[in-house]
C-alpha cells in the first residue's frame, strides 16, 4: 500500500473526527470540557471505553507479544474483570457521593492538600508516560511505513500526530471524546474482525480449523502454573491484572473522567461491569490474531521487522497488513484500526491531563470566571508539548515490547495511588499530610530495589505484574508510620 494512500485515508478519518468535534464543541465551557454536563448515555461511554482501554498498544503490541508469551496475557485480563467489580462497587459510589471533577479531590477531603497533590502528581507522571508509550507506537508505525519513504523526520511525525488530537479536543474536551471514542472503537473492532477473515481466507482455514491446528496450539497456552517463581505464573498474573485494572482505570483520571459523565452511580457501574466482560472476549480475539500473524509469516516467509538492529514483533502486524501480499483492503482496515485504537486512548489522555492539572494544581474552579477558559486552553497546549517531548525521547531509549514496558511503568507509578486510596477508604486513621510525598517516593525506590534484586533476596523469585501490589502495600505501610500521635489503626 503506497504511503500517499495511507496518508489520504488518515486525512479522511480526521475530517470525520473534526465533524464530530464541531457539533459537540459548540459549548466551549469548562463544564462541558471537564464533565460533558453529566449527560452521557452509559452504553455510549461503555462502548467507547473499549477502544480507550485497548488502545493502539493492544492493536499492535499484544498480537506481537504472542511469540514470546503465548496467551498468558489472558491471565491478566481475567484479573481485570475482578478489578472492575471493585471499581464499580467501591470507587464509583465514593466519586459520585463527593461530586468530584478530578478523582484526586477525594484525597484532599480525606487527608489534606499535600496528599491531594501527591496523588495528582503520580497520575500526571503515569498518564504522560503511558499516553506517550501508546502514541510512540502509533507514530513509529506511521514513520516506518509512510514518512521514512519521504525522508520526513520522526519528530515531525510526532508533532503532526499530537496537533491533530489537539485540534479536535481543544473545545469540546470530554464531551467530544465520549462520541469520537464510540466511532473509533467501532473502527478498531471492524478492523480486527476483517483482518482475521482475510488471513483465514488466505490460509484456506475456517474458524474451527484455527483452533484444531497444531500451529495454533503452539502459541495458545493460557494457564502457566508450573513455576511460581516465574513471571507468568497464573496467581501472579491474575492478581497483577486485578490491581492493574483498579489502579489504571479506577484510580486514573483519564478512564474515570468518562465514567463521571454518566448521569448517576448506577449507570456508571453498568458501564464498568459491561466493559470488563467485553474486554475478556476482545483480548482473546486479539491474541488469536497474533497467533495467526506468526503462522502466516512462517508459512509465507515474511520476516519480523528489524529497527536499529533490534527485532520488533510490534511491527509484524503492520508488516503483514501493508506489505504481506494480502491486498489493499487489509491495508485500509489496518490503518483505520490503528489510528482508531491509538487516538481513542490518546485524545482522552490529553483531556484528562488537562483536567487534572487545571483542577488539582491550578485550582481553576476558584479562579476568576472570566479567566478559567483561557487557563484551560493554555494548559491544553502546554501538555500537548510535553507529550511531544516525551515521545521523541522514547524513540532513543525504548527497547522492549511496548505492552510489556507499559505494564512495568504502571507497577511503579500507580503503586502509590493504590496505597493512598486503599488507606483512605479502608481506614479512618489520620496522617501527617506534609510527609505523604516522602512515603510515596520511598515506596517507588524500595519497589525498584526489590524488583532489581528479587532473585538474590527471594531465592530466585521474579516479580511479574504483582509488583504493583507490592508497591501499594509499601505505600500503605509507610502511611502507618506517619499517622498522627494517639491515632489507632481502624
C-alpha positions in Angstrom: 0.0 0.0 0.0 1.5 3.3 -1.1 2.3 5.9 1.5 0.1 8.5 -0.2 -2.9 6.2 0.0 -2.3 5.7 3.7 -2.0 9.5 4.3 -5.1 10.2 2.3 -7.0 7.6 4.4 -5.8 9.2 7.7 -6.8 12.7 6.4 -10.4 11.5 5.6 -10.6 9.8 9.0 -9.7 13.0 10.8 -12.2 15.0 8.8 -14.9 12.8 10.3 -13.5 13.4 13.8 -13.4 17.1 13.2 -17.1 17.0 12.1 -18.0 15.3 15.4 -15.9 17.9 17.3 -17.8 20.7 15.6 -21.2 19.5 16.8 -20.0 18.5 20.3 -17.8 21.5 20.9 -20.2 24.3 20.3 -20.4 24.9 24.0 -16.9 26.0 24.9 -17.5 26.0 28.7 -15.3 24.2 31.3 -18.4 22.3 32.5 -18.6 20.7 29.0 -14.9 20.2 28.7 -14.4 18.5 32.1 -17.8 16.8 32.7 -19.8 16.7 29.4 -22.5 18.3 31.5 -23.1 14.8 33.1 -25.4 13.8 30.3 -23.6 10.9 28.6 -25.6 7.7 28.0 -23.8 4.9 29.9 -23.9 2.5 27.0 -22.2 5.0 24.7 -19.5 5.6 27.3 -19.0 1.8 27.8 -18.6 1.1 24.1 -16.2 4.0 23.6 -14.1 2.9 26.6 -13.4 -0.4 24.9 -11.2 1.4 22.4 -9.7 3.7 25.1 -8.9 0.6 27.3 -7.3 -1.3 24.5 -5.5 1.4 22.6 -3.0 1.1 19.8 -0.8 -0.9 22.1 -3.4 -3.7 22.2 -4.0 -3.4 18.5 -0.3 -4.0 17.6 1.7 -4.9 20.6 -0.4 -7.7 22.1 -0.5 -9.7 18.8 3.3 -9.2 18.6 3.6 -10.4 22.2 2.2 -13.9 21.4 5.5 -15.2 20.1 7.3 -14.8 23.5 4.4 -15.1 25.9 1.7 -17.1 24.1 -1.8 -16.4 25.5 -0.5 -15.8 29.1 -1.9 -12.2 28.8 -5.4 -13.8 29.3 -4.5 -14.5 32.9 -4.1 -10.7 33.4 -7.3 -10.0 31.5 -9.3 -12.3 33.7 -7.9 -10.4 36.7 -9.1 -7.2 35.1 -12.7 -8.3 35.4 -12.4 -8.7 39.2 -10.7 -5.3 39.4 -13.6 -3.7 37.5 -16.0 -5.1 40.1 -14.0 -3.4 42.8 -14.2 -0.1 40.8 -17.9 -0.4 40.3 -18.9 -1.1 43.9 -16.2 0.6 45.9 -14.8 3.5 44.0 -17.6 4.8 41.8 -20.0 5.4 44.7 -17.3 7.4 46.5 -16.7 9.6 43.5 -20.4 10.3 42.9 -21.1 11.0 46.5 -18.3 13.6 46.7 -19.3 15.0 43.3 -15.7 15.4 42.2 -14.4 16.7 38.9 -11.0 15.2 39.5 -11.0 11.9 41.4 -7.9 13.0 43.3 -10.1 15.5 45.1 -11.0 12.5 47.3 -7.5 12.8 48.8 -7.9 16.4 49.9 -11.2 15.5 51.6 -9.6 12.6 53.3 -6.1 13.7 54.2 -5.2 17.2 53.0 -3.7 19.4 50.2 -0.2 17.8 50.1 -1.7 14.3 49.8 -4.1 15.6 47.1 -1.2 17.0 45.0 0.9 13.9 45.6 -1.8 11.7 44.2 -2.4 14.0 41.3 1.4 14.2 40.6 1.7 10.4 40.3 -1.3 10.3 38.0 0.2 13.0 35.9 3.5 11.2 35.5 1.8 7.9 34.9 -0.5 9.1 32.2 2.1 11.2 30.5 4.3 8.1 30.2 1.5 5.7 29.2 0.0 8.0 26.7 3.4 8.6 25.3 4.0 4.8 25.0 0.8 4.5 23.0 1.4 7.4 20.8 5.0 6.4 20.3 3.9 3.0 18.9 1.4 4.6 16.5 4.0 7.2 15.4 6.6 4.5 14.9 4.3 2.7 12.5 3.5 5.8 10.6 7.2 6.6 10.4 8.2 3.2 9.3 5.6 2.7 6.6 4.9 6.3 5.4 7.2 9.1 6.4 10.5 7.3 6.0 9.7 7.0 2.3 9.5 10.8 2.1 12.5 11.4 4.4 10.3 13.2 7.0 12.0 13.2 10.5 10.3 11.2 13.3 10.0 14.4 15.3 7.7 16.0 12.6 5.6 12.8 12.6 5.1 13.1 16.3 4.3 16.9 16.2 1.6 16.3 13.5 0.1 13.4 15.5 -0.3 15.5 18.6 -1.5 18.5 16.7 -4.4 16.5 15.1 -5.5 15.4 18.6 -5.3 19.0 19.9 -7.4 20.3 17.1 -10.4 18.1 17.7 -10.4 18.2 21.5 -9.5 21.8 22.5 -13.1 22.9 22.6 -15.4 20.0 23.5 -13.0 18.1 25.7 -14.5 15.0 27.3 -17.9 15.6 25.6 -16.3 15.3 22.2 -14.2 12.3 23.3 -17.2 10.3 24.5 -18.6 10.3 21.0 -15.3 10.1 19.0 -14.3 7.1 21.1 -17.5 5.4 20.1 -16.7 5.8 16.4 -13.0 4.8 17.0 -14.0 1.7 18.9 -16.3 0.6 16.0 -13.5 1.1 13.5 -11.0 -0.8 15.6 -13.3 -3.8 16.2 -14.2 -3.8 12.5 -10.6 -3.8 11.5 -9.8 -6.7 13.9 -12.5 -9.0 12.6 -11.9 -8.0 8.9 -8.2 -8.8 9.3 -8.8 -12.2 10.8 -11.3 -13.0 8.0 -8.8 -12.0 5.3 -5.9 -14.0 6.8 -8.1 -17.1 7.3 -9.1 -16.8 3.7 -5.5 -16.7 2.6 -4.7 -19.7 4.7 -7.7 -21.6 3.4 -8.9 -22.1 7.0 -12.2 -21.9 8.7 -12.6 -20.7 12.3 -12.7 -24.3 13.5 -9.5 -25.1 11.6 -7.7 -22.5 13.6 -8.4 -24.0 17.0 -7.8 -27.5 15.7 -4.4 -26.8 14.1 -1.1 -27.7 15.7 0.4 -24.3 14.7 -2.2 -22.5 16.7 -1.7 -24.8 19.7 2.0 -23.8 19.6 1.0 -20.3 20.5 -2.2 -20.6 22.5 -1.3 -21.8 26.0 -3.2 -19.7 28.5 -2.5 -21.0 32.0 1.0 -21.1 33.5 1.1 -22.8 36.8 4.3 -24.8 36.8 6.8 -22.2 38.1 5.7 -19.9 40.8 9.0 -18.0 40.7 8.4 -17.3 37.0 6.9 -14.0 35.8 4.0 -15.6 34.0 2.5 -17.8 36.9 -1.3 -17.6 36.9 -1.7 -16.3 40.5 0.8 -13.5 40.0 -0.7 -12.6 36.6 -4.3 -12.7 37.9 -3.6 -10.6 41.0 -1.5 -8.2 38.9 -4.3 -7.9 36.4 -6.9 -7.2 39.1 -4.8 -4.5 40.7 -3.7 -3.0 37.4 -7.4 -2.6 36.5 -8.1 -1.0 39.8 -5.1 1.4 39.5 -5.1 2.1 35.8 -8.9 2.5 35.5 -10.4 3.1 38.9 -7.6 5.4 40.2 -6.9 7.0 36.8 -8.5 10.4 35.9 -8.3 9.6 32.2 -10.6 6.5 32.5 -12.8 7.7 35.3 -13.5 11.1 33.8 -15.6 9.3 31.1 -17.5 7.3 33.8 -18.2 10.6 35.7 -20.0 12.0 32.7 -22.8 9.3 33.2 -26.0 10.6 34.8 -25.7 8.7 38.1 -23.9 6.0 40.1 -25.9 3.1 38.8 -25.3 3.9 35.1 -21.6 4.3 35.8 -21.5 0.9 37.4 -23.2 -0.7 34.5 -20.7 0.9 32.2 -17.7 -0.5 34.1 -19.0 -4.1 34.6 -20.0 -4.4 30.9 -16.6 -3.2 29.9 -14.9 -5.8 32.0 -16.9 -8.6 30.4 -16.4 -7.4 26.8 -12.6 -7.0 27.3 -12.2 -10.7 28.0 -13.6 -11.7 24.6 -11.9 -8.9 22.7 -8.5 -9.5 24.1 -8.8 -13.2 23.3 -9.6 -12.4 19.7 -6.6 -10.0 19.6 -4.3 -12.9 20.8 -5.9 -15.2 18.2 -5.0 -12.6 15.6 -1.4 -12.6 17.0 -1.1 -16.4 16.6 -2.5 -16.1 13.0 0.1 -13.4 12.1 3.0 -15.6 13.2 1.6 -18.6 11.5 1.1 -16.6 8.3 4.6 -15.1 8.5 6.2 -18.5 8.9 4.1 -20.1 6.1 4.8 -17.3 3.5 8.4 -16.4 4.6 7.7 -12.9 6.0 10.5 -11.7 8.3 9.8 -9.8 11.5 10.9 -6.2 11.0 14.2 -5.1 12.4 14.7 -1.5 13.6 18.1 -0.2 14.6 19.4 -3.7 14.9 16.5 -4.9 17.2 13.7 -7.3 16.2 10.4 -5.5 16.6 7.5 -8.0 16.9 5.3 -4.9 17.5 5.7 -4.2 13.7 4.7 -7.7 12.4 1.0 -6.8 12.1 1.7 -3.7 10.1 4.3 -5.5 8.0 1.8 -8.2 7.0 -1.1 -5.8 6.6 0.8 -3.3 4.4 3.4 -5.5 2.7 2.3 -9.1 3.2 0.5 -9.6 -0.1 -3.0 -9.7 1.3 -4.3 -6.9 -0.9 -5.2 -3.3 -0.4 -8.3 -3.9 1.7 -6.4 -5.3 4.7 -4.1 -2.3 4.5 -7.1 0.0 4.7 -8.6 -1.9 7.6 -5.3 -1.9 9.4 -4.7 1.8 9.1 -8.3 2.6 10.2 -7.9 0.2 13.1 -4.5 1.6 14.2 -5.4 5.2 14.2 -8.8 4.5 15.8 -7.1 2.4 18.6 -4.3 4.8 19.1 -6.3 8.0 19.1 -9.2 6.7 21.2 -6.8 6.5 24.2 -4.5 9.4 23.3 -7.2 12.0 22.9 -8.8 11.2 26.3 -5.4 11.2 27.9 -4.7 14.7 26.7 -8.1 15.9 28.0 -7.7 14.1 31.4 -4.2 15.5 31.9 -5.6 19.0 31.2 -8.4 18.4 33.6 -6.2 17.1 36.4 -3.7 19.9 36.1 -6.3 22.6 36.0 -8.3 21.2 39.0 -5.6 19.6 41.1 -2.7 22.0 40.6 -4.1 25.3 39.3 -7.3 25.2 41.4 -9.1 26.6 38.3 -12.6 26.4 39.9 -11.6 29.1 42.4 -10.1 31.4 39.8 -11.9 34.3 38.2 -14.7 33.1 36.0 -13.5 35.2 33.1 -10.1 33.6 33.1 -11.0 30.0 33.6 -11.4 29.1 29.9 -8.2 30.8 28.9 -6.3 28.9 31.6 -7.7 25.6 30.4 -6.7 26.3 26.8 -3.2 27.3 27.7 -2.8 24.2 29.8 -4.1 22.0 26.9 -1.4 23.4 24.7 1.4 23.0 27.3 0.5 19.4 27.9 0.5 18.7 24.2 4.1 20.0 24.0 5.1 17.8 27.0 3.7 14.7 25.2 5.7 15.6 22.1 9.0 15.8 24.0 8.5 12.5 25.9 7.5 10.6 22.7 10.6 11.8 21.0 12.7 10.7 23.9 11.2 7.2 23.7 12.5 6.9 20.2 16.0 6.7 21.5 15.6 4.8 24.8 12.7 2.3 24.4 14.0 -1.2 23.5 11.3 -3.7 24.8 7.9 -4.7 23.5 5.6 -1.7 24.2 2.9 -3.5 26.1 5.5 -5.1 28.4 7.1 -1.7 29.0 3.7 0.0 29.7 2.7 -2.5 32.4 6.1 -2.3 34.0 5.8 1.5 34.3 2.3 1.1 35.7 3.7 -1.1 38.5 5.9 1.8 39.7 3.8 4.9 39.1 0.4 3.6 40.1 1.6 1.9 43.3 1.5 5.0 45.5 -2.0 5.8 44.2 -3.2 2.3 45.1 -1.7 2.6 48.6 -3.1 6.1 49.2 -6.7 5.3 48.1 -6.7 2.0 50.0 -5.6 3.7 53.2 -8.1 6.4 52.7 -11.0 4.1 52.1 -10.3 1.2 54.4 -9.0 3.0 57.5 -10.2 6.0 59.5 -6.6 6.9 60.5 -5.4 10.5 60.1 -1.8 11.0 58.9 0.7 13.8 58.7 -0.2 15.3 55.4 3.1 17.1 54.9 5.1 13.8 54.9 3.0 11.8 52.4 5.0 12.8 49.4 8.1 11.3 51.0 6.3 8.0 51.7 5.2 7.8 48.1 8.7 8.4 46.6 10.4 6.0 49.1 7.8 3.3 48.1 8.8 3.6 44.5 12.5 3.5 45.3 12.1 0.4 47.6 9.9 -1.3 44.9 12.6 -0.7 42.3 15.3 -2.1 44.5 13.2 -5.2 45.5 12.4 -5.9 41.8 16.0 -5.5 40.7 17.4 -7.9 43.3 14.5 -10.2 43.8 16.4 -13.3 42.6 19.1 -12.8 45.1 16.8 -11.7 48.0 13.9 -14.1 47.4 15.5 -17.3 46.3 15.1 -16.9 42.6 11.7 -15.2 42.6 11.0 -13.0 39.7 8.3 -10.3 40.0 5.5 -10.1 37.4 2.8 -7.5 37.4 2.0 -8.2 41.1 4.8 -5.7 41.7 2.1 -3.1 41.6 0.5 -4.7 44.7 3.9 -4.7 46.5 4.3 -1.0 45.7 0.8 -0.3 47.1 1.5 -2.3 50.2 4.7 -0.4 50.8 2.9 2.9 50.5 0.1 1.7 52.8 2.7 0.6 55.4 4.6 3.8 55.1 1.4 5.8 55.9 1.0 3.9 59.1 4.4 5.3 60.2 3.3 8.9 59.7 -0.1 8.6 61.4 -0.8 11.3 63.9 0.0 10.7 67.5 -2.6 8.9 69.6 -4.2 7.6 66.4 -5.5 4.0 66.4 -5.4 1.9 63.3 -9.0 1.3 62.3 
